[in-house]
Amino acid sequence: EMCIRDRTKTRYKEMLIEVVKELEVALNSIEPPKELVEEAGGDPSKVALKEQVVPAFISSKVEEVDVEEDTAEEQARKVAEKANKLSVEDADAKDRWSRYIGAVGIDAVAKQAKSSVFLSGAGGLGIEIAKNVVLSGCKEFVLHDTKLTCKNDLAAQFFLGEGDVGKNRATASASRLQQLNYYVKVTATTEPLSTQEDIKEMGLDKFAVVILTETDYEVQIMIDNYCRSHRVALVVADTRGALCKLINDFGDNFEVLDPDDEEPKECVIKEITNEENGLVTTVGQRHGFYEGDAVVIREVEGMEASGKIMMEGSKSINETLHVVKYVDPHKFRIGDTRKYTKYVRNGIAKQVKLKKNAKFKRLSEVYLSLIHICRCRRIERCRSRWSPYH
């Protein structure tokens, strides 16, 4: 960020040299392993990092660092080569996004790589969101803004500098965003977005996600209604000093693949009863299941199927799916188990993640509920202030 604001070609290299020198001091301050000290005849100084190692690296590598911004022609060429070609099947892409894939999963990354994102508001918050989305990768990213850069923007918008004052914030930032990731096609638009006609002309229905920052309430409501009718996810975010606002509207039937983003829980079974609502007792730690969770039973000895169940192909309770009815931290019920023989020993119950549908409130409903909450709290504060006088 400092380099962007300074706009000096040498500042980045100077900062690199400073950081490497700090690293050299830190490495030399670390006490070397005893084994290496013994190999060096008991003299720790012979094991420490030599002073000339890092400076030699600097002199040979820092000069090779490219601090020049790509020209418009170079950007166009790189975008033509890479944009819309991000694929999780590509070895280079897998290597570049390996940590991100490990965090959110390869399916989520693959879905994101095929999505287009629209963001309105290239201020401090907007550009931070834009930077993260472009770095993580998507098919296309459109940055929208109608405001011109002013001095105040330089305090938070790290892609703008002194030379950008008076220029549109989106167009001044788009080329620098593009350099973060050429697999993403980054474009800027300065068209107005304040009426129903503007929204239709902008073509928001072609995007998977629309993000609004620094947007008026009336415009937010119009865009929310439009996005809902076209099954487009909407995110509204804003900051006011230390306070912030984040509202999501993903529609009435949003499919959640993993409700809690945790590893499936499992527990060891101590006993399963034969009754209409079979009771499972676990061993050791709490089972960790909640009401409505789905579990599969495995490795149980006993509880063989008979009659109609046997004819349907299920030979035992093993590999059967059940819905949990919570009893206590060490017990839960799984439905009718009278169709099986008696439990003998062993067994594991493992949670199965099932898709769930979530219903989101309209943006107008969320704002109304927030107003109600604020009014109630204001009334309570007034009551608490006046109560000593009554």
C-alpha positions as CSV (number, residue, x, y, z in Angstrom):
1,E,0.0,0.0,0.0
2,M,2.9,2.4,0.8
3,C,4.4,1.7,-2.6
4,I,1.2,2.5,-4.4
5,R,0.8,5.8,-2.6
6,D,4.4,6.8,-3.0
7,R,4.5,5.9,-6.7
8,T,8.3,5.6,-6.6
9,K,10.0,2.9,-8.6
10,T,12.7,2.4,-6.0
11,R,10.6,2.3,-2.9
12,Y,9.6,-1.3,-3.2
13,K,13.2,-2.4,-3.6
14,E,14.2,-0.3,-0.6
15,M,11.4,-1.9,1.5
16,L,12.6,-5.4,0.4
17,I,16.1,-4.6,1.5
18,E,14.8,-3.3,4.9
19,V,12.7,-6.5,5.4
20,V,15.5,-8.8,4.5
21,K,17.9,-7.0,6.9
22,E,15.4,-7.4,9.7
23,L,15.1,-11.1,8.8
24,E,18.9,-11.5,8.9
25,V,19.0,-10.0,12.4
26,A,16.2,-12.2,13.6
27,L,17.8,-15.3,12.2
28,N,21.2,-14.5,13.8
29,S,19.5,-14.0,17.2
30,I,18.1,-17.5,17.2
31,E,20.1,-19.9,19.3
32,P,21.4,-22.7,17.0
33,P,20.5,-26.4,17.8
34,K,22.8,-28.2,20.2
35,E,23.7,-30.9,17.7
36,L,25.1,-28.2,15.2
37,V,27.0,-26.5,18.0
38,E,28.6,-29.8,19.0
39,E,29.5,-30.4,15.3
40,A,31.1,-26.9,15.2
41,G,33.4,-27.8,18.2
42,G,31.2,-26.0,20.7
43,D,31.4,-22.6,19.1
44,P,27.9,-21.2,18.3
45,S,29.2,-18.3,16.2
46,K,30.4,-20.8,13.6
47,V,26.8,-22.1,13.2
48,A,25.2,-18.6,12.9
49,L,24.1,-17.2,9.6
50,K,27.0,-15.5,7.8
51,E,26.5,-11.7,7.4
52,Q,27.2,-11.8,3.7
53,V,24.6,-14.4,2.8
54,V,21.6,-12.1,2.7
55,P,23.3,-9.1,1.2
56,A,24.6,-11.3,-1.6
57,F,21.1,-12.5,-2.2
58,I,19.8,-8.9,-2.3
59,S,22.4,-7.8,-4.8
60,S,21.6,-10.7,-7.1
61,K,17.8,-10.8,-6.8
62,V,16.4,-7.5,-5.9
63,E,17.5,-5.9,-9.1
64,E,15.4,-8.5,-10.9
65,V,12.2,-7.4,-9.2
66,D,9.7,-5.9,-11.7
67,V,8.2,-2.7,-10.2
68,E,6.8,-1.3,-13.4
69,E,3.0,-1.3,-13.9
70,D,1.8,-3.2,-17.0
71,T,0.8,-1.0,-19.9
72,A,-2.8,-1.2,-21.2
73,E,-1.5,-3.3,-24.2
74,E,0.3,-5.7,-21.9
75,Q,-2.7,-6.1,-19.7
76,A,-5.0,-6.7,-22.7
77,R,-2.6,-9.4,-24.0
78,K,-2.3,-11.2,-20.6
79,V,-6.1,-11.0,-20.1
80,A,-6.6,-12.6,-23.5
81,E,-4.2,-15.4,-22.6
82,K,-5.5,-16.2,-19.2
83,A,-8.9,-14.7,-18.5
84,N,-11.8,-17.1,-18.1
85,K,-9.4,-20.0,-18.2
86,L,-9.2,-20.6,-14.5
87,S,-9.8,-24.3,-13.9
88,V,-9.2,-26.5,-10.8
89,E,-8.1,-29.2,-13.2
90,D,-5.1,-27.0,-14.3
91,A,-1.9,-27.9,-12.4
92,D,-0.7,-24.2,-12.2
93,A,-4.1,-23.1,-10.9
94,K,-4.1,-25.9,-8.3
95,D,-0.6,-24.9,-7.1
96,R,-1.5,-21.2,-7.0
97,W,-4.8,-21.6,-5.1
98,S,-3.8,-24.7,-3.0
99,R,-4.2,-22.9,0.3
100,Y,-7.6,-21.5,-0.8
101,I,-8.7,-24.9,-2.0
102,G,-7.7,-26.4,1.4
103,A,-9.7,-23.8,3.2
104,V,-13.0,-23.8,1.3
105,G,-12.9,-27.0,-0.7
106,I,-12.2,-27.7,-4.4
107,D,-16.0,-27.8,-5.3
108,A,-16.5,-24.2,-3.9
109,V,-13.4,-23.0,-5.8
110,A,-14.6,-24.6,-9.0
111,K,-18.0,-23.0,-8.7
112,Q,-16.5,-19.6,-7.9
113,A,-14.2,-19.8,-11.0
114,K,-17.3,-20.0,-13.2
115,S,-19.1,-17.0,-11.5
116,S,-19.2,-13.3,-12.4
117,V,-19.2,-10.7,-9.6
118,F,-20.5,-7.1,-9.6
119,L,-19.4,-4.6,-7.0
120,S,-20.6,-1.0,-6.6
121,G,-18.5,1.5,-4.6
122,A,-14.7,1.7,-5.0
123,G,-14.1,3.2,-1.6
124,G,-12.0,1.8,1.2
125,L,-14.4,-1.1,2.0
126,G,-15.2,-1.8,-1.6
127,I,-11.7,-2.0,-2.8
128,E,-10.8,-4.4,0.0
129,I,-13.6,-6.7,-1.0
130,A,-12.6,-6.3,-4.7
131,K,-9.0,-7.2,-3.9
132,N,-10.0,-10.4,-2.1
133,V,-12.5,-11.5,-4.7
134,V,-10.0,-11.0,-7.6
135,L,-7.2,-12.7,-5.8
136,S,-9.4,-15.7,-4.9
137,G,-10.5,-16.0,-8.5
138,C,-13.7,-15.7,-10.5
139,K,-14.7,-15.6,-14.2
140,E,-15.4,-11.9,-14.4
141,F,-15.3,-8.9,-12.0
142,V,-17.0,-5.6,-12.7
143,L,-16.2,-2.6,-10.5
144,H,-18.8,0.2,-10.5
145,D,-18.5,3.7,-9.2
146,T,-19.7,7.2,-10.2
147,K,-17.7,9.2,-7.7
148,L,-14.4,11.0,-8.4
149,T,-11.4,10.5,-6.3
150,C,-10.9,13.1,-3.5
151,K,-8.2,13.6,-0.9
152,N,-10.3,11.7,1.7
153,D,-10.2,8.6,-0.4
154,L,-6.4,8.4,-0.2
155,A,-6.7,7.5,3.6
156,A,-8.4,4.2,3.0
157,Q,-8.4,3.3,-0.7
158,F,-5.0,1.8,-1.2
159,F,-5.2,1.6,-5.1
160,L,-5.5,5.4,-5.4
161,G,-2.7,8.0,-5.2
162,E,-2.2,11.7,-5.4
163,G,-2.3,11.6,-9.2
164,D,-5.7,10.0,-9.2
165,V,-7.5,12.9,-7.5
166,G,-10.3,14.1,-9.8
167,K,-10.4,10.8,-11.7
168,N,-13.2,8.2,-11.4
169,R,-12.4,5.8,-8.6
170,A,-13.4,2.7,-10.5
171,T,-11.5,3.4,-13.7
172,A,-8.4,4.5,-11.7
173,S,-8.4,1.2,-9.7
174,A,-9.4,-1.3,-12.3
175,S,-6.0,-1.6,-14.0
176,R,-4.3,-2.2,-10.7
177,L,-6.9,-4.8,-9.7
178,Q,-6.3,-6.5,-13.0
179,Q,-2.6,-7.0,-12.2
180,L,-3.5,-9.0,-9.1
181,N,-4.9,-11.9,-11.2
182,Y,-5.0,-12.2,-15.0
183,Y,-7.2,-15.3,-14.8
184,V,-10.0,-12.8,-13.9
185,K,-11.3,-10.3,-16.4
186,V,-11.6,-7.0,-14.5
187,T,-13.6,-4.1,-16.0
188,A,-14.9,-0.8,-14.7
189,T,-18.1,1.0,-15.3
190,T,-19.2,4.5,-14.4
191,E,-22.8,4.4,-15.6
192,P,-25.4,5.6,-13.1
193,L,-27.3,3.0,-11.0
194,S,-30.1,4.9,-9.4
195,T,-33.3,4.0,-11.3
196,Q,-35.1,0.8,-12.5
197,E,-34.0,1.5,-16.1
198,D,-30.3,1.9,-15.0
199,I,-30.5,-1.4,-13.2
200,K,-31.8,-3.2,-16.3
201,E,-29.3,-1.6,-18.6
202,M,-26.5,-2.6,-16.3
203,G,-27.5,-6.2,-16.8
204,L,-27.2,-7.3,-13.2
205,D,-29.1,-10.5,-14.0
206,K,-26.0,-12.0,-15.6
207,F,-24.0,-11.9,-12.4
208,A,-23.9,-14.6,-9.7
209,V,-23.3,-12.1,-6.9
210,V,-24.0,-8.4,-6.6
211,I,-22.2,-6.5,-3.8
212,L,-23.3,-3.0,-2.8
213,T,-21.2,-0.5,-0.8
214,E,-21.8,3.3,-0.3
215,T,-25.3,2.9,-1.8
216,D,-28.5,4.8,-0.9
217,Y,-31.3,2.9,0.8
218,E,-33.8,3.4,-2.1
219,V,-31.3,2.0,-4.6
220,Q,-30.5,-1.0,-2.3
221,I,-34.2,-1.9,-2.2
222,M,-34.7,-1.6,-6.0
223,I,-31.6,-3.7,-6.6
224,D,-32.7,-6.3,-4.0
225,N,-36.1,-6.7,-5.7
226,Y,-34.4,-7.0,-9.1
227,C,-31.9,-9.6,-7.9
228,R,-34.5,-11.6,-6.1
229,S,-36.6,-11.9,-9.3
230,H,-33.5,-13.1,-11.2
231,R,-32.1,-15.4,-8.6
232,V,-29.0,-13.3,-8.0
233,A,-27.3,-13.3,-4.6
234,L,-27.0,-9.8,-3.0
235,V,-24.6,-8.6,-0.4
236,V,-24.9,-5.1,1.2
237,A,-22.0,-3.8,3.2
238,D,-21.0,-0.5,4.7
239,T,-18.7,1.0,7.4
240,R,-19.1,4.1,9.5
241,G,-16.0,4.6,11.6
242,A,-15.9,1.7,14.1
243,L,-19.4,0.5,13.1
244,C,-20.2,-1.8,10.2
245,K,-23.2,-3.3,8.4
246,L,-23.4,-6.6,6.5
247,I,-26.7,-7.9,5.1
248,N,-27.1,-10.9,2.8
249,D,-30.1,-11.8,0.7
250,F,-29.7,-15.1,-1.2
251,G,-33.4,-15.6,-1.9
252,D,-36.1,-17.9,-0.5
253,N,-34.5,-21.2,-1.5
254,F,-30.7,-21.0,-1.0
255,E,-29.1,-24.4,-0.9
256,V,-26.5,-24.8,1.8
257,L,-24.1,-27.7,1.2
258,D,-22.3,-27.6,4.5
259,P,-24.2,-25.8,7.3
260,D,-21.4,-25.6,9.9
261,D,-18.2,-26.0,7.9
262,E,-16.9,-28.6,10.4
263,E,-15.5,-32.1,10.0
264,P,-18.3,-34.8,10.4
265,K,-18.6,-35.9,14.0
266,E,-18.4,-39.5,15.0
267,C,-18.7,-41.5,18.3
268,V,-18.3,-45.0,19.6
269,I,-21.5,-46.9,20.4
270,K,-22.0,-48.7,23.8
271,E,-25.5,-50.0,23.3
272,I,-28.6,-49.8,21.0
273,T,-32.0,-50.8,22.4
274,N,-34.7,-52.6,20.4
275,E,-37.8,-50.3,20.7
276,E,-40.0,-48.0,18.6
277,N,-37.5,-45.2,19.1
278,G,-34.2,-47.0,19.5
279,L,-31.9,-45.5,22.1
280,V,-28.2,-45.2,21.3
281,T,-25.8,-44.9,24.2
282,T,-22.2,-43.8,23.4
283,V,-18.9,-44.3,25.1
284,G,-16.4,-41.6,26.3
285,Q,-16.7,-38.1,25.1
286,R,-20.0,-36.3,24.1
287,H,-21.4,-37.5,20.8
288,G,-21.8,-33.9,19.6
289,F,-24.9,-34.5,17.6
290,Y,-27.9,-32.1,17.5
291,E,-31.6,-32.6,16.9
292,G,-32.2,-33.4,13.3
293,D,-28.7,-34.4,12.4
294,A,-28.3,-37.4,10.1
295,V,-26.0,-40.3,11.1
296,V,-24.9,-43.5,9.6
297,I,-24.4,-46.7,11.8
298,R,-21.3,-48.8,11.1
299,E,-19.3,-51.8,12.5
300,V,-22.1,-53.0,14.8
301,E,-22.1,-56.7,15.8
302,G,-25.6,-58.1,16.1
303,M,-28.7,-56.2,15.0
304,E,-29.2,-58.4,11.9
305,A,-32.2,-57.6,9.7
306,S,-35.0,-60.1,9.2
307,G,-38.2,-60.5,7.2
308,K,-39.2,-57.5,5.0
309,I,-36.0,-55.6,5.8
310,M,-33.9,-58.5,4.6
311,M,-35.9,-58.7,1.4
312,E,-35.3,-55.0,0.7
313,G,-31.5,-55.7,0.7
314,S,-30.5,-54.4,4.1
315,K,-28.8,-57.3,6.0
316,S,-28.2,-55.4,9.2
317,I,-28.3,-51.9,10.8
318,N,-24.9,-51.2,9.4
319,E,-24.7,-48.6,6.7
320,T,-28.2,-47.4,7.4
321,L,-29.1,-43.7,7.7
322,H,-31.0,-42.3,10.7
323,V,-32.2,-38.9,11.9
324,V,-31.0,-38.0,15.4
325,K,-33.5,-37.2,18.3
326,Y,-31.3,-35.6,21.0
327,V,-31.7,-37.0,24.5
328,D,-28.5,-36.0,26.3
329,P,-24.7,-35.6,25.6
330,H,-24.3,-39.4,25.7
331,K,-27.6,-40.6,24.3
332,F,-29.8,-40.1,21.2
333,R,-32.6,-41.9,19.5
334,I,-32.6,-43.1,15.9
335,G,-36.2,-44.4,15.2
336,D,-37.7,-47.9,15.1
337,T,-35.1,-50.7,15.8
338,R,-37.5,-53.5,16.6
339,K,-36.9,-55.0,13.1
340,Y,-33.4,-55.9,14.1
341,T,-32.0,-58.6,16.4
342,K,-30.4,-57.7,19.7
343,Y,-27.3,-55.5,19.9
344,V,-24.1,-57.5,20.7
345,R,-21.1,-55.1,20.8
346,N,-19.1,-52.4,19.1
347,G,-20.3,-49.8,16.5
348,I,-19.7,-46.3,15.3
349,A,-22.2,-43.5,14.6
350,K,-20.9,-41.0,12.0
351,Q,-22.5,-37.7,11.1
352,V,-23.6,-37.3,7.4
353,K,-23.7,-33.7,6.1
354,L,-27.0,-33.2,4.3
355,K,-27.9,-30.2,2.1
356,K,-30.3,-27.7,3.7
357,N,-32.4,-24.9,2.2
358,A,-32.2,-21.5,3.8
359,K,-34.7,-18.7,3.4
360,F,-33.4,-15.2,3.5
361,K,-35.5,-12.1,4.4
362,R,-35.9,-9.3,1.9
363,L,-33.7,-6.3,2.5
364,S,-36.7,-4.1,3.4
365,E,-37.8,-6.7,6.0
366,V,-34.3,-6.7,7.6
367,Y,-34.2,-2.9,7.8
368,L,-37.7,-2.9,9.4
369,S,-36.6,-5.4,12.0
370,L,-33.5,-3.3,12.8
371,I,-35.6,-0.2,13.2
372,H,-37.9,-2.1,15.6
373,I,-34.9,-3.3,17.7
374,C,-33.4,0.1,17.8
375,R,-36.7,1.6,19.0
376,C,-37.2,-1.0,21.7
377,R,-33.6,-0.4,23.0
378,R,-34.2,3.4,23.0
379,I,-37.4,2.9,25.0
380,E,-35.6,0.7,27.5
381,R,-32.8,3.3,27.9
382,C,-35.5,6.0,28.5
383,R,-37.2,3.8,31.1
384,S,-33.9,3.1,32.9
385,R,-33.1,6.8,33.0
386,W,-36.5,7.8,34.3
387,S,-37.1,4.9,36.7
388,P,-35.4,6.6,39.7
389,Y,-37.9,9.4,39.6
390,H,-41.0,7.2,39.8
